[in-house]
Amino acid sequence: MSVLKQIATYLYLRKKDPNTPDSSWVNYMHGINRISLLLFLFAIVVIIVKLILKK
């Protein structure tokens, strides 16, 4: 369940926990994770569209 909460935080569907320590390196890591997650979701959508149009 923790993974789903983290993904929701990356996609701005859930607010960040105010008790977590703030570090610039952690913010960079979360930004890179957010970009990679969005690219992965985009690739999944492209694959699904290609499979639908191929039929």
PQR file of N, CA, C, O and H, with PARSE charges and radii, in Angstrom:
ATOM      1  N   MET A   1       0.824  -1.197   0.000 -0.4000 1.5000
ATOM      2  CA  MET A   1       0.000   0.000   0.000 -0.0000 2.0000
ATOM      3  C   MET A   1       0.863   1.254   0.000  0.5500 1.7000
ATOM      4  O   MET A   1       0.444   2.294  -0.506 -0.5500 1.4000
ATOM      5  N   SER A   2       2.035   1.166   0.549 -0.4000 1.5000
ATOM      6  CA  SER A   2       2.925   2.315   0.622 -0.0000 2.0000
ATOM      7  C   SER A   2       3.369   2.775  -0.767  0.5500 1.7000
ATOM      8  O   SER A   2       3.560   3.968  -1.002 -0.5500 1.4000
ATOM      9  H   SER A   2       2.376   0.321   0.961  0.4000 1.0000
ATOM     10  N   VAL A   3       3.530   1.818  -1.684 -0.4000 1.5000
ATOM     11  CA  VAL A   3       3.944   2.165  -3.039 -0.0000 2.0000
ATOM     12  C   VAL A   3       2.861   2.994  -3.711  0.5500 1.7000
ATOM     13  O   VAL A   3       3.166   3.971  -4.395 -0.5500 1.4000
ATOM     14  H   VAL A   3       3.375   0.848  -1.493  0.4000 1.0000
ATOM     15  N   LEU A   4       1.609   2.619  -3.527 -0.4000 1.5000
ATOM     16  CA  LEU A   4       0.510   3.377  -4.137 -0.0000 2.0000
ATOM     17  C   LEU A   4       0.416   4.785  -3.559  0.5500 1.7000
ATOM     18  O   LEU A   4       0.106   5.731  -4.284 -0.5500 1.4000
ATOM     19  H   LEU A   4       1.361   1.825  -2.972  0.4000 1.0000
ATOM     20  N   LYS A   5       0.678   4.933  -2.277 -0.4000 1.5000
ATOM     21  CA  LYS A   5       0.673   6.266  -1.664 -0.0000 2.0000
ATOM     22  C   LYS A   5       1.798   7.124  -2.228  0.5500 1.7000
ATOM     23  O   LYS A   5       1.609   8.318  -2.458 -0.5500 1.4000
ATOM     24  H   LYS A   5       0.930   4.165  -1.688  0.4000 1.0000
ATOM     25  N   GLN A   6       2.975   6.523  -2.456 -0.4000 1.5000
ATOM     26  CA  GLN A   6       4.103   7.265  -3.011 -0.0000 2.0000
ATOM     27  C   GLN A   6       3.819   7.695  -4.445  0.5500 1.7000
ATOM     28  O   GLN A   6       4.155   8.815  -4.831 -0.5500 1.4000
ATOM     29  H   GLN A   6       3.128   5.552  -2.269  0.4000 1.0000
ATOM     30  N   ILE A   7       3.211   6.828  -5.232 -0.4000 1.5000
ATOM     31  CA  ILE A   7       2.854   7.179  -6.608 -0.0000 2.0000
ATOM     32  C   ILE A   7       1.835   8.307  -6.608  0.5500 1.7000
ATOM     33  O   ILE A   7       1.932   9.224  -7.423 -0.5500 1.4000
ATOM     34  H   ILE A   7       2.939   5.919  -4.919  0.4000 1.0000
ATOM     35  N   ALA A   8       0.859   8.255  -5.708 -0.4000 1.5000
ATOM     36  CA  ALA A   8      -0.132   9.328  -5.618 -0.0000 2.0000
ATOM     37  C   ALA A   8       0.539  10.651  -5.248  0.5500 1.7000
ATOM     38  O   ALA A   8       0.124  11.709  -5.720 -0.5500 1.4000
ATOM     39  H   ALA A   8       0.780   7.510  -5.046  0.4000 1.0000
ATOM     40  N   THR A   9       1.562  10.598  -4.414 -0.4000 1.5000
ATOM     41  CA  THR A   9       2.290  11.819  -4.052 -0.0000 2.0000
ATOM     42  C   THR A   9       3.055  12.358  -5.249  0.5500 1.7000
ATOM     43  O   THR A   9       3.080  13.568  -5.473 -0.5500 1.4000
ATOM     44  H   THR A   9       1.900   9.738  -4.030  0.4000 1.0000
ATOM     45  N   TYR A  10       3.691  11.460  -6.035 -0.4000 1.5000
ATOM     46  CA  TYR A  10       4.437  11.891  -7.218 -0.0000 2.0000
ATOM     47  C   TYR A  10       3.539  12.581  -8.228  0.5500 1.7000
ATOM     48  O   TYR A  10       3.933  13.565  -8.855 -0.5500 1.4000
ATOM     49  H   TYR A  10       3.670  10.477  -5.854  0.4000 1.0000
ATOM     50  N   LEU A  11       2.343  12.063  -8.380 -0.4000 1.5000
ATOM     51  CA  LEU A  11       1.424  12.612  -9.386 -0.0000 2.0000
ATOM     52  C   LEU A  11       0.550  13.728  -8.831  0.5500 1.7000
ATOM     53  O   LEU A  11      -0.418  14.136  -9.473 -0.5500 1.4000
ATOM     54  H   LEU A  11       2.023  11.264  -7.872  0.4000 1.0000
ATOM     55  N   TYR A  12       0.882  14.221  -7.654 -0.4000 1.5000
ATOM     56  CA  TYR A  12       0.166  15.306  -6.993 -0.0000 2.0000
ATOM     57  C   TYR A  12      -1.287  14.970  -6.708  0.5500 1.7000
ATOM     58  O   TYR A  12      -2.134  15.863  -6.667 -0.5500 1.4000
ATOM     59  H   TYR A  12       1.668  13.890  -7.132  0.4000 1.0000
ATOM     60  N   LEU A  13      -1.589  13.681  -6.510 -0.4000 1.5000
ATOM     61  CA  LEU A  13      -2.941  13.284  -6.143 -0.0000 2.0000
ATOM     62  C   LEU A  13      -3.115  13.282  -4.629  0.5500 1.7000
ATOM     63  O   LEU A  13      -4.237  13.232  -4.126 -0.5500 1.4000
ATOM     64  H   LEU A  13      -0.902  12.956  -6.543  0.4000 1.0000
ATOM     65  N   ARG A  14      -2.008  13.336  -3.911 -0.4000 1.5000
ATOM     66  CA  ARG A  14      -2.019  13.282  -2.456 -0.0000 2.0000
ATOM     67  C   ARG A  14      -1.009  14.291  -1.937  0.5500 1.7000
ATOM     68  O   ARG A  14       0.053  14.465  -2.535 -0.5500 1.4000
ATOM     69  H   ARG A  14      -1.096  13.376  -4.319  0.4000 1.0000
ATOM     70  N   LYS A  15      -1.321  14.954  -0.842 -0.4000 1.5000
ATOM     71  CA  LYS A  15      -0.407  15.940  -0.269 -0.0000 2.0000
ATOM     72  C   LYS A  15       0.791  15.261   0.378  0.5500 1.7000
ATOM     73  O   LYS A  15       0.700  14.134   0.864 -0.5500 1.4000
ATOM     74  H   LYS A  15      -2.184  14.813  -0.357  0.4000 1.0000
ATOM     75  N   LYS A  16       1.915  15.971   0.372 -0.4000 1.5000
ATOM     76  CA  LYS A  16       3.134  15.474   0.991 -0.0000 2.0000
ATOM     77  C   LYS A  16       2.998  15.485   2.506  0.5500 1.7000
ATOM     78  O   LYS A  16       2.329  16.351   3.070 -0.5500 1.4000
ATOM     79  H   LYS A  16       1.989  16.886  -0.024  0.4000 1.0000
ATOM     80  N   ASP A  17       3.627  14.534   3.152 -0.4000 1.5000
ATOM     81  CA  ASP A  17       3.610  14.461   4.613 -0.0000 2.0000
ATOM     82  C   ASP A  17       4.433  15.622   5.179  0.5500 1.7000
ATOM     83  O   ASP A  17       5.623  15.720   4.879 -0.5500 1.4000
ATOM     84  H   ASP A  17       4.171  13.831   2.694  0.4000 1.0000
ATOM     85  N   PRO A  18       3.841  16.495   5.979 -0.5600 1.5000
ATOM     86  CA  PRO A  18       4.579  17.661   6.490  0.2800 2.0000
ATOM     87  C   PRO A  18       5.653  17.300   7.513  0.5500 1.7000
ATOM     88  O   PRO A  18       6.509  18.134   7.806 -0.5500 1.4000
ATOM     89  N   ASN A  19       5.636  16.100   8.059 -0.4000 1.5000
ATOM     90  CA  ASN A  19       6.605  15.699   9.068 -0.0000 2.0000
ATOM     91  C   ASN A  19       7.903  15.152   8.486  0.5500 1.7000
ATOM     92  O   ASN A  19       8.861  14.929   9.227 -0.5500 1.4000
ATOM     93  H   ASN A  19       4.940  15.423   7.821  0.4000 1.0000
ATOM     94  N   THR A  20       7.954  14.929   7.164 -0.4000 1.5000
ATOM     95  CA  THR A  20       9.174  14.392   6.566 -0.0000 2.0000
ATOM     96  C   THR A  20      10.226  15.487   6.458  0.5500 1.7000
ATOM     97  O   THR A  20       9.893  16.639   6.182 -0.5500 1.4000
ATOM     98  H   THR A  20       7.177  15.110   6.562  0.4000 1.0000
ATOM     99  N   PRO A  21      11.488  15.141   6.671 -0.5600 1.5000
ATOM    100  CA  PRO A  21      12.548  16.145   6.538  0.2800 2.0000
ATOM    101  C   PRO A  21      12.700  16.594   5.091  0.5500 1.7000
ATOM    102  O   PRO A  21      12.536  15.795   4.169 -0.5500 1.4000
ATOM    103  N   ASP A  22      13.011  17.858   4.894 -0.4000 1.5000
ATOM    104  CA  ASP A  22      13.124  18.427   3.551 -0.0000 2.0000
ATOM    105  C   ASP A  22      14.596  18.497   3.158  0.5500 1.7000
ATOM    106  O   ASP A  22      15.393  19.141   3.841 -0.5500 1.4000
ATOM    107  H   ASP A  22      13.144  18.507   5.643  0.4000 1.0000
ATOM    108  N   SER A  23      14.949  17.853   2.085 -0.4000 1.5000
ATOM    109  CA  SER A  23      16.317  17.845   1.582 -0.0000 2.0000
ATOM    110  C   SER A  23      16.272  18.081   0.080  0.5500 1.7000
ATOM    111  O   SER A  23      15.393  17.556  -0.604 -0.5500 1.4000
ATOM    112  H   SER A  23      14.302  17.330   1.530  0.4000 1.0000
ATOM    113  N   SER A  24      17.208  18.862  -0.436 -0.4000 1.5000
ATOM    114  CA  SER A  24      17.191  19.153  -1.866 -0.0000 2.0000
ATOM    115  C   SER A  24      17.490  17.901  -2.683  0.5500 1.7000
ATOM    116  O   SER A  24      16.948  17.738  -3.777 -0.5500 1.4000
ATOM    117  H   SER A  24      17.921  19.288   0.120  0.4000 1.0000
ATOM    118  N   TRP A  25      18.349  17.009  -2.170 -0.4000 1.5000
ATOM    119  CA  TRP A  25      18.656  15.785  -2.907 -0.0000 2.0000
ATOM    120  C   TRP A  25      17.444  14.868  -2.985  0.5500 1.7000
ATOM    121  O   TRP A  25      17.220  14.218  -4.006 -0.5500 1.4000
ATOM    122  H   TRP A  25      18.789  17.141  -1.282  0.4000 1.0000
ATOM    123  N   VAL A  26      16.675  14.815  -1.931 -0.4000 1.5000
ATOM    124  CA  VAL A  26      15.460  13.998  -1.954 -0.0000 2.0000
ATOM    125  C   VAL A  26      14.460  14.596  -2.946  0.5500 1.7000
ATOM    126  O   VAL A  26      13.771  13.862  -3.654 -0.5500 1.4000
ATOM    127  H   VAL A  26      16.857  15.344  -1.102  0.4000 1.0000
ATOM    128  N   ASN A  27      14.383  15.917  -2.995 -0.4000 1.5000
ATOM    129  CA  ASN A  27      13.490  16.560  -3.962 -0.0000 2.0000
ATOM    130  C   ASN A  27      13.926  16.269  -5.392  0.5500 1.7000
ATOM    131  O   ASN A  27      13.077  16.043  -6.254 -0.5500 1.4000
ATOM    132  H   ASN A  27      14.943  16.513  -2.420  0.4000 1.0000
ATOM    133  N   TYR A  28      15.234  16.268  -5.665 -0.4000 1.5000
ATOM    134  CA  TYR A  28      15.729  15.917  -7.002 -0.0000 2.0000
ATOM    135  C   TYR A  28      15.359  14.477  -7.346  0.5500 1.7000
ATOM    136  O   TYR A  28      14.922  14.189  -8.460 -0.5500 1.4000
ATOM    137  H   TYR A  28      15.924  16.451  -4.965  0.4000 1.0000
ATOM    138  N   MET A  29      15.537  13.576  -6.380 -0.4000 1.5000
ATOM    139  CA  MET A  29      15.222  12.176  -6.610 -0.0000 2.0000
ATOM    140  C   MET A  29      13.733  12.001  -6.909  0.5500 1.7000
ATOM    141  O   MET A  29      13.370  11.253  -7.816 -0.5500 1.4000
ATOM    142  H   MET A  29      15.892  13.811  -5.474  0.4000 1.0000
ATOM    143  N   HIS A  30      12.871  12.684  -6.155 -0.4000 1.5000
ATOM    144  CA  HIS A  30      11.441  12.586  -6.396 -0.0000 2.0000
ATOM    145  C   HIS A  30      11.074  13.170  -7.755  0.5500 1.7000
ATOM    146  O   HIS A  30      10.182  12.652  -8.427 -0.5500 1.4000
ATOM    147  H   HIS A  30      13.166  13.292  -5.417  0.4000 1.0000
ATOM    148  N   GLY A  31      11.743  14.233  -8.166 -0.4000 1.5000
ATOM    149  CA  GLY A  31      11.490  14.801  -9.488 -0.0000 2.0000
ATOM    150  C   GLY A  31      11.851  13.836 -10.597  0.5500 1.7000
ATOM    151  O   GLY A  31      11.100  13.689 -11.561 -0.5500 1.4000
ATOM    152  H   GLY A  31      12.467  14.653  -7.620  0.4000 1.0000
ATOM    153  N   ILE A  32      12.987  13.179 -10.472 -0.4000 1.5000
ATOM    154  CA  ILE A  32      13.402  12.198 -11.479 -0.0000 2.0000
ATOM    155  C   ILE A  32      12.443  11.012 -11.478  0.5500 1.7000
ATOM    156  O   ILE A  32      12.079  10.510 -12.542 -0.5500 1.4000
ATOM    157  H   ILE A  32      13.597  13.299  -9.689  0.4000 1.0000
ATOM    158  N   ASN A  33      12.033  10.562 -10.298 -0.4000 1.5000
ATOM    159  CA  ASN A  33      11.063   9.466 -10.227 -0.0000 2.0000
ATOM    160  C   ASN A  33       9.738   9.859 -10.863  0.5500 1.7000
ATOM    161  O   ASN A  33       9.106   9.044 -11.535 -0.5500 1.4000
ATOM    162  H   ASN A  33      12.329  10.970  -9.434  0.4000 1.0000
ATOM    163  N   ARG A  34       9.314  11.097 -10.656 -0.4000 1.5000
ATOM    164  CA  ARG A  34       8.054  11.579 -11.246 -0.0000 2.0000
ATOM    165  C   ARG A  34       8.151  11.561 -12.771  0.5500 1.7000
ATOM    166  O   ARG A  34       7.216  11.130 -13.446 -0.5500 1.4000
ATOM    167  H   ARG A  34       9.827  11.759 -10.110  0.4000 1.0000
ATOM    168  N   ILE A  35       9.270  12.024 -13.313 -0.4000 1.5000
ATOM    169  CA  ILE A  35       9.454  12.038 -14.767 -0.0000 2.0000
ATOM    170  C   ILE A  35       9.451  10.620 -15.318  0.5500 1.7000
ATOM    171  O   ILE A  35       8.800  10.352 -16.328 -0.5500 1.4000
ATOM    172  H   ILE A  35      10.029  12.374 -12.764  0.4000 1.0000
ATOM    173  N   SER A  36      10.171   9.706 -14.668 -0.4000 1.5000
ATOM    174  CA  SER A  36      10.232   8.335 -15.163 -0.0000 2.0000
ATOM    175  C   SER A  36       8.866   7.653 -15.076  0.5500 1.7000
ATOM    176  O   SER A  36       8.509   6.878 -15.963 -0.5500 1.4000
ATOM    177  H   SER A  36      10.700   9.924 -13.847  0.4000 1.0000
ATOM    178  N   LEU A  37       8.111   7.927 -14.037 -0.4000 1.5000
ATOM    179  CA  LEU A  37       6.777   7.347 -13.903 -0.0000 2.0000
ATOM    180  C   LEU A  37       5.847   7.860 -15.001  0.5500 1.7000
ATOM    181  O   LEU A  37       5.086   7.087 -15.583 -0.5500 1.4000
ATOM    182  H   LEU A  37       8.401   8.557 -13.316  0.4000 1.0000
ATOM    183  N   LEU A  38       5.908   9.151 -15.283 -0.4000 1.5000
ATOM    184  CA  LEU A  38       5.057   9.714 -16.336 -0.0000 2.0000
ATOM    185  C   LEU A  38       5.444   9.167 -17.710  0.5500 1.7000
ATOM    186  O   LEU A  38       4.568   8.896 -18.530 -0.5500 1.4000
ATOM    187  H   LEU A  38       6.527   9.778 -14.810  0.4000 1.0000
ATOM    188  N   LEU A  39       6.737   9.001 -17.972 -0.4000 1.5000
ATOM    189  CA  LEU A  39       7.164   8.419 -19.247 -0.0000 2.0000
ATOM    190  C   LEU A  39       6.715   6.958 -19.364  0.5500 1.7000
ATOM    191  O   LEU A  39       6.322   6.511 -20.442 -0.5500 1.4000
ATOM    192  H   LEU A  39       7.449   9.221 -17.305  0.4000 1.0000
ATOM    193  N   PHE A  40       6.775   6.226 -18.264 -0.4000 1.5000
ATOM    194  CA  PHE A  40       6.312   4.843 -18.271 -0.0000 2.0000
ATOM    195  C   PHE A  40       4.818   4.781 -18.584  0.5500 1.7000
ATOM    196  O   PHE A  40       4.394   3.972 -19.409 -0.5500 1.4000
ATOM    197  H   PHE A  40       7.094   6.589 -17.389  0.4000 1.0000
ATOM    198  N   LEU A  41       4.021   5.620 -17.938 -0.4000 1.5000
ATOM    199  CA  LEU A  41       2.581   5.624 -18.201 -0.0000 2.0000
ATOM    200  C   LEU A  41       2.282   6.026 -19.644  0.5500 1.7000
ATOM    201  O   LEU A  41       1.375   5.475 -20.268 -0.5500 1.4000
ATOM    202  H   LEU A  41       4.366   6.278 -17.268  0.4000 1.0000
ATOM    203  N   PHE A  42       3.042   6.987 -20.177 -0.4000 1.5000
ATOM    204  CA  PHE A  42       2.874   7.395 -21.575 -0.0000 2.0000
ATOM    205  C   PHE A  42       3.188   6.231 -22.509  0.5500 1.7000
ATOM    206  O   PHE A  42       2.471   6.005 -23.485 -0.5500 1.4000
ATOM    207  H   PHE A  42       3.779   7.435 -19.670  0.4000 1.0000
ATOM    208  N   ALA A  43       4.257   5.491 -22.214 -0.4000 1.5000
ATOM    209  CA  ALA A  43       4.628   4.347 -23.053 -0.0000 2.0000
ATOM    210  C   ALA A  43       3.559   3.262 -23.011  0.5500 1.7000
ATOM    211  O   ALA A  43       3.266   2.643 -24.034 -0.5500 1.4000
ATOM    212  H   ALA A  43       4.839   5.675 -21.421  0.4000 1.0000
ATOM    213  N   ILE A  44       2.981   3.028 -21.850 -0.4000 1.5000
ATOM    214  CA  ILE A  44       1.898   2.036 -21.738 -0.0000 2.0000
ATOM    215  C   ILE A  44       0.706   2.453 -22.588  0.5500 1.7000
ATOM    216  O   ILE A  44       0.106   1.619 -23.266 -0.5500 1.4000
ATOM    217  H   ILE A  44       3.219   3.531 -21.019  0.4000 1.0000
ATOM    218  N   VAL A  45       0.358   3.735 -22.558 -0.4000 1.5000
ATOM    219  CA  VAL A  45      -0.763   4.234 -23.364 -0.0000 2.0000
ATOM    220  C   VAL A  45      -0.454   4.067 -24.844  0.5500 1.7000
ATOM    221  O   VAL A  45      -1.327   3.657 -25.609 -0.5500 1.4000
ATOM    222  H   VAL A  45       0.845   4.413 -22.007  0.4000 1.0000
ATOM    223  N   VAL A  46       0.766   4.375 -25.265 -0.4000 1.5000
ATOM    224  CA  VAL A  46       1.144   4.218 -26.677 -0.0000 2.0000
ATOM    225  C   VAL A  46       1.056   2.757 -27.098  0.5500 1.7000
ATOM    226  O   VAL A  46       0.566   2.461 -28.188 -0.5500 1.4000
ATOM    227  H   VAL A  46       1.475   4.709 -24.644  0.4000 1.0000
ATOM    228  N   ILE A  47       1.515   1.850 -26.264 -0.4000 1.5000
ATOM    229  CA  ILE A  47       1.450   0.418 -26.592 -0.0000 2.0000
ATOM    230  C   ILE A  47       0.002  -0.036 -26.713  0.5500 1.7000
ATOM    231  O   ILE A  47      -0.336  -0.787 -27.628 -0.5500 1.4000
ATOM    232  H   ILE A  47       1.913   2.090 -25.379  0.4000 1.0000
ATOM    233  N   ILE A  48      -0.848   0.405 -25.809 -0.4000 1.5000
ATOM    234  CA  ILE A  48      -2.269   0.016 -25.861 -0.0000 2.0000
ATOM    235  C   ILE A  48      -2.923   0.566 -27.127  0.5500 1.7000
ATOM    236  O   ILE A  48      -3.691  -0.138 -27.782 -0.5500 1.4000
ATOM    237  H   ILE A  48      -0.574   1.015 -25.065  0.4000 1.0000
ATOM    238  N   VAL A  49      -2.625   1.810 -27.473 -0.4000 1.5000
ATOM    239  CA  VAL A  49      -3.208   2.400 -28.692 -0.0000 2.0000
ATOM    240  C   VAL A  49      -2.741   1.648 -29.923  0.5500 1.7000
ATOM    241  O   VAL A  49      -3.536   1.379 -30.824 -0.5500 1.4000
ATOM    242  H   VAL A  49      -2.001   2.382 -26.941  0.4000 1.0000
ATOM    243  N   LYS A  50      -1.456   1.305 -29.974 -0.4000 1.5000
ATOM    244  CA  LYS A  50      -0.944   0.545 -31.121 -0.0000 2.0000
ATOM    245  C   LYS A  50      -1.607  -0.822 -31.233  0.5500 1.7000
ATOM    246  O   LYS A  50      -1.903  -1.278 -32.338 -0.5500 1.4000
ATOM    247  H   LYS A  50      -0.811   1.523 -29.242  0.4000 1.0000
ATOM    248  N   LEU A  51      -1.844  -1.483 -30.097 -0.4000 1.5000
ATOM    249  CA  LEU A  51      -2.506  -2.786 -30.140 -0.0000 2.0000
ATOM    250  C   LEU A  51      -3.946  -2.666 -30.605  0.5500 1.7000
ATOM    251  O   LEU A  51      -4.439  -3.537 -31.323 -0.5500 1.4000
ATOM    252  H   LEU A  51      -1.603  -1.113 -29.199  0.4000 1.0000
ATOM    253  N   ILE A  52      -4.627  -1.599 -30.207 -0.4000 1.5000
ATOM    254  CA  ILE A  52      -6.029  -1.414 -30.611 -0.0000 2.0000
ATOM    255  C   ILE A  52      -6.118  -1.078 -32.094  0.5500 1.7000
ATOM    256  O   ILE A  52      -6.995  -1.593 -32.789 -0.5500 1.4000
ATOM    257  H   ILE A  52      -4.227  -0.892 -29.624  0.4000 1.0000
ATOM    258  N   LEU A  53      -5.229  -0.227 -32.588 -0.4000 1.5000
ATOM    259  CA  LEU A  53      -5.274   0.183 -33.991 -0.0000 2.0000
ATOM    260  C   LEU A  53      -4.792  -0.931 -34.925  0.5500 1.7000
ATOM    261  O   LEU A  53      -5.121  -0.922 -36.111 -0.5500 1.4000
ATOM    262  H   LEU A  53      -4.516   0.191 -32.024  0.4000 1.0000
ATOM    263  N   LYS A  54      -4.036  -1.867 -34.418 -0.4000 1.5000
ATOM    264  CA  LYS A  54      -3.513  -2.948 -35.245 -0.0000 2.0000
ATOM    265  C   LYS A  54      -4.600  -3.939 -35.647  0.5500 1.7000
ATOM    266  O   LYS A  54      -4.498  -4.587 -36.689 -0.5500 1.4000
ATOM    267  H   LYS A  54      -3.769  -1.875 -33.454  0.4000 1.0000
ATOM    268  N   LYS A  55      -5.637  -4.059 -34.825 -0.4000 1.5000
ATOM    269  CA  LYS A  55      -6.718  -5.030 -35.106 -0.0000 2.0000
ATOM    270  C   LYS A  55      -7.591  -4.601 -36.205  0.5500 1.7000
ATOM    271  O   LYS A  55      -8.537  -5.307 -36.554 -0.5500 1.4000
ATOM    272  H   LYS A  55      -5.720  -3.533 -33.979  0.4000 1.0000
TER
END
